[in-house]
Amino acid sequence: MSELHRFFYPGQLTANSVVTLESDTAKHIWQVLRMDEGDKILLTDGKGTIATGEIQFAERHKCNVHVRDTKFEKRAGKQLHLGIAFTKNNSRNEWLLEKATELGVASIIPLASARFQKAHIRIDRWEKILQSAILQSQQSYLPELWPMSTLAEVAQKLQKLPQKYIAHCIAETPRKRLSDVLKGSQDAVILIGPEGDFTADEVNLCLKNGFTGVSMGAQRLRTETAGIAAAAHFNQIS
């Protein structure tokens, strides 16, 4: 028996109920996958619930699904929160969102830093990218997409995390290799700076709030490359 197709549903999923899928999802089911009445699918709300459903009605812009049963999947492993100063290159930002989600990050935090170049943030489009990525990677948890936040706001909100790191390239400020200090057994936050790096004042602010300065290796990485390298490493060790 082939694996059931997965789809995202933003509302509540309860057994023995009928839900109506969004227009774009209905179009994909009807026009691309050629699915119809009686076909079985999986639904997730991005909050841990997985539902088995059966299509009752499908057309180009509407699809009703009878939810047969549901189960709740507890989030596995420890959580990584990725703070990153997005670039003004929208395609690179979207690539980062997709790949970080596939790698299982718990939240993505757009950082407003001194050398940050204003990015074109389209929350609706970014949310769609995250939804598509959890379906592709067969996850049941959608990363939390934070509003634009300052380093001080992140430090305050995540002050109780056991692992807090800020990646920077300032040679005069002590750094450790991320791969030497990052543990997969504890939740963590990693902050990645803009293309011009964090300023010394920004790094010092984080150090005073319990962050450890880290390097991402000998090579100078693009912002989105550094973000994915951090997420991929945590994914492998957690």
C-alpha positions in Angstrom: 0.0 0.0 0.0 1.5 3.4 -1.0 2.0 6.1 1.6 -0.8 8.5 2.0 -0.4 12.1 0.8 0.0 14.7 3.6 -1.7 18.1 3.7 -1.8 21.0 6.1 -4.9 22.1 7.8 -4.7 25.3 10.0 -7.7 24.6 12.1 -8.7 22.0 14.8 -8.6 18.4 13.8 -11.1 16.1 15.7 -12.2 12.6 15.0 -15.6 12.1 13.1 -15.7 15.7 11.8 -15.7 17.2 8.4 -13.2 19.9 7.4 -12.9 22.1 4.3 -9.4 22.5 2.9 -8.0 25.8 1.6 -8.5 26.6 -2.1 -4.8 26.1 -3.0 -4.8 22.7 -1.3 -8.0 21.7 -2.9 -6.7 22.6 -6.4 -3.6 20.5 -5.8 -5.6 17.5 -4.7 -8.1 17.8 -7.6 -6.0 19.1 -10.5 -2.4 17.8 -9.8 -2.9 14.6 -7.9 -6.3 13.7 -9.5 -7.7 12.5 -6.2 -11.5 12.2 -5.7 -14.2 11.0 -3.4 -13.2 8.0 -1.2 -9.4 8.6 -1.5 -7.6 8.7 1.9 -5.2 11.4 3.0 -3.3 12.6 6.1 -3.8 16.0 7.6 -1.6 17.9 10.1 -2.3 21.1 12.0 1.4 21.8 12.5 1.0 21.5 16.3 1.5 17.7 16.7 -1.9 16.4 15.5 -2.0 13.9 12.6 -5.4 13.0 11.2 -6.5 10.2 8.8 -9.2 11.5 6.5 -11.3 10.5 3.5 -12.2 12.8 0.7 -15.9 13.4 0.6 -16.0 16.0 -2.2 -13.3 17.5 -4.4 -13.2 20.1 -7.1 -10.9 22.9 -8.3 -11.4 25.3 -5.4 -13.1 23.1 -2.7 -12.3 19.9 -0.9 -14.2 18.4 2.0 -12.6 15.7 4.1 -14.1 13.4 6.6 -11.7 13.1 9.5 -11.8 9.5 10.6 -9.3 9.5 13.5 -6.5 11.6 15.0 -3.4 11.0 17.0 -1.0 13.4 18.8 2.7 13.1 18.2 5.0 14.4 20.9 7.8 16.5 19.7 10.9 14.3 19.5 14.3 15.4 20.7 15.5 18.8 21.9 14.6 22.1 20.2 16.8 24.6 18.3 15.8 28.2 18.0 17.5 29.9 15.0 17.9 33.7 15.1 19.1 35.1 11.8 19.5 38.6 10.2 17.8 37.9 6.9 19.4 39.4 3.7 17.7 41.6 1.2 17.8 38.7 -1.3 14.4 37.2 -1.0 15.1 34.0 -2.8 18.0 33.2 -0.4 15.8 34.0 2.6 13.1 31.6 1.3 15.6 28.9 0.7 16.8 29.2 4.3 13.2 29.0 5.6 12.6 25.9 3.6 15.8 24.1 4.6 15.8 25.1 8.2 12.2 23.8 8.5 13.2 20.5 6.9 16.0 20.2 9.5 13.5 20.5 12.3 14.1 23.9 13.9 11.6 24.9 16.6 11.5 28.5 15.7 12.9 31.0 13.3 13.7 34.5 14.6 14.3 37.4 12.1 16.9 39.6 13.8 17.0 43.4 13.6 20.7 44.2 14.0 22.8 47.3 13.3 24.1 46.1 9.9 20.8 44.4 8.9 19.7 45.3 5.4 15.9 45.5 5.3 14.4 42.3 4.0 11.1 42.0 2.2 9.2 39.9 4.7 5.9 38.5 3.5 4.5 36.6 6.4 1.8 34.9 4.4 4.2 33.6 1.8 6.8 32.6 4.4 4.1 30.7 6.4 3.2 28.8 3.2 6.9 27.8 2.7 7.1 26.5 6.2 3.9 24.5 5.8 5.1 23.0 2.5 8.5 22.1 4.1 7.0 20.2 7.1 4.8 18.2 4.7 7.8 17.3 2.4 9.9 16.3 5.4 6.9 14.4 7.1 6.9 16.4 10.3 3.9 17.3 12.4 5.3 20.5 14.0 5.4 23.9 12.2 8.3 26.1 13.3 7.2 29.3 15.1 8.0 32.3 13.0 8.8 35.2 15.3 8.1 38.9 14.5 11.2 41.0 13.8 13.1 41.0 17.1 16.1 42.8 18.5 19.0 41.0 20.2 17.9 42.3 23.6 14.3 41.0 23.0 15.7 37.5 22.1 18.0 37.5 25.1 15.2 38.4 27.4 12.7 35.9 26.0 15.1 33.0 25.8 17.1 33.7 28.9 16.3 30.4 30.5 17.6 28.2 27.7 20.6 26.1 28.8 22.5 26.7 25.5 22.8 30.2 24.0 25.3 31.0 21.2 26.1 34.0 19.0 28.1 33.3 15.9 30.4 36.2 14.9 33.7 36.9 13.1 35.3 39.4 15.5 38.8 38.0 16.0 39.5 40.1 19.1 36.5 38.6 20.9 37.0 35.1 22.2 35.1 32.4 20.3 34.7 28.7 20.5 34.0 26.3 17.6 30.3 25.6 17.5 30.9 21.9 16.9 33.0 21.7 20.1 30.4 23.2 22.4 26.9 22.5 21.0 25.1 19.7 22.8 22.2 17.7 21.3 20.9 16.8 24.7 19.7 20.4 25.6 17.6 23.0 23.9 19.6 25.8 22.3 19.4 29.1 20.5 22.0 30.2 17.9 22.2 33.7 16.5 23.5 34.3 13.0 24.4 37.9 12.0 24.0 39.9 8.8 26.4 39.9 5.9 28.4 42.6 7.6 28.5 40.6 10.9 27.3 41.7 14.3 28.9 44.8 15.8 31.2 44.4 18.8 28.5 46.1 21.0 25.9 43.6 19.9 28.2 40.7 20.7 29.1 42.1 24.1 25.4 42.6 24.8 24.7 38.9 24.2 27.8 37.8 26.1 26.5 39.8 29.1 23.2 37.9 28.8 24.8 34.5 29.1 25.6 33.8 25.4 28.8 32.1 24.3 30.6 33.5 21.2 31.1 30.8 18.5 32.7 30.4 15.1 31.2 28.3 12.3 34.6 27.1 11.0 37.6 28.4 9.1 35.6 29.5 6.1 33.6 32.8 5.9 30.0 31.7 5.3 27.1 33.5 3.9 24.3 34.3 6.4 22.0 31.6 5.1 24.8 29.0 4.8 25.8 29.6 8.4 22.2 29.2 9.5 21.8 25.9 7.7 25.1 24.6 8.9 24.1 25.2 12.5 20.7 23.6 12.0 22.1 20.6 10.2 24.7 20.0 13.0 22.1 20.2 15.7 19.8 17.9 13.7 22.5 15.3 13.6 23.4 15.3 17.3 20.1 15.8 19.0 
